[in-house]
Amino acid sequence: MSSPVADSPDLPRPEDRQKLLERFLWLSVATALATVTIKSLAAYLTNSVGLWSDAAESTVNLVAALVAAWAIRLSAKPADHNHDFGHGKAEYVSAGVEGALIFVAAAAIIYSAIGRLMKPEPLEQLGIGLAISVVASLLNLGVGLALLRAGRAHRSITLEADGKHLLTDVWTSVGVLVGIGLVALTGWMPLDPIVAIGVGINILFTGYQLVRRSVVGLLDAALPEDEIAIVSAVLAHACADPKVDVTELRTRESGRQRFVYATLEVPGSWTVQHGHDLADEVEAAVDAALPGTTTFVHIEPIPESA
């Protein structure tokens, strides 16, 4: 049996929440377009391999944001004849794509930086280039933090991944700006590509985290421990009758969707209606504790003498 999604007065309706998530992602797309333009201008003015690499990563951000917007829309589609449990896993696909794109961006940064390290070139108009790049970094920082907060609040791995991607871009920019600033102070040209290589290696870790979380989600990972504890407490309260025993509890998450599977042993003398009422009570209690959770309860009769 499945529990319907309850509309809690304290939470926005699912359709309103969906619209909010989509707005955040289109904000991410607009931010990526703006930063690609700004950083490309800064790179053109300075001839810095670090800034060119930074602009390349922002281009990856744009592609990733478009993929994320697709995933958010697809994940909201209701179950159909081909997808009985909905389309929530589309969010894991998006997170995996973003992680893979971060790997690509890091590889491009390191490759370009090694080439410039072997053949240094002078930088130009550093003051203007730095100022322009700072504007892009501040834009990414603000939008990235907003996406991260919204993703955690609404349990959307897609928004979280996109927010982390933008914040990774901020750290990339900080490293590049520090490198260019040191070049301006010392005149030592290899600093520009050395910093770019260091930044490229650092963002590989973020890509790894996103890919790992995507794979874990696609493999039907259980709910977080704190949510499992909530479900266990709800079952203990709803099944307080000493004649009822919870013999199995399984959980999984699919994007923003939660699924709970519980097996309850009840006296064999109970009527079908009695067992059905208990199942309904458990489903309603879990849904009240974790709104939107789909709960499946299996009633297992046991002999009275057991």
Buried (B, 14 or more C-beta within 10 A) or exposed (E): EEBEBEEEEEEEEBEEBBEBBBEBBEBBBBBBBBBBEBBBBBBBBBBBBBBBBBBBBBBBBBBBBBBBBBBBBBBBEEEEEEEEEBBBBBBBBBBBBBBBBBBBBBEBBBEBBBEBBEEBEEBEBBEEBBEBBBBBBEBBBEBBBBBBBBBEEBBBBBBBBBBBBBBBBBBBBBBBBBBBBBBBEEEEBBBBBBBBBBBBEBBBEBBEBBBEBBBEBBEEBBBEEEBBEBBBEBBEEBBEEEEBEBEEBBBBBBBBBBBBBBBBBBBEEBEEEEBBEBBBBBBBBBBEBBBBBBBBBBBEBBEEEE
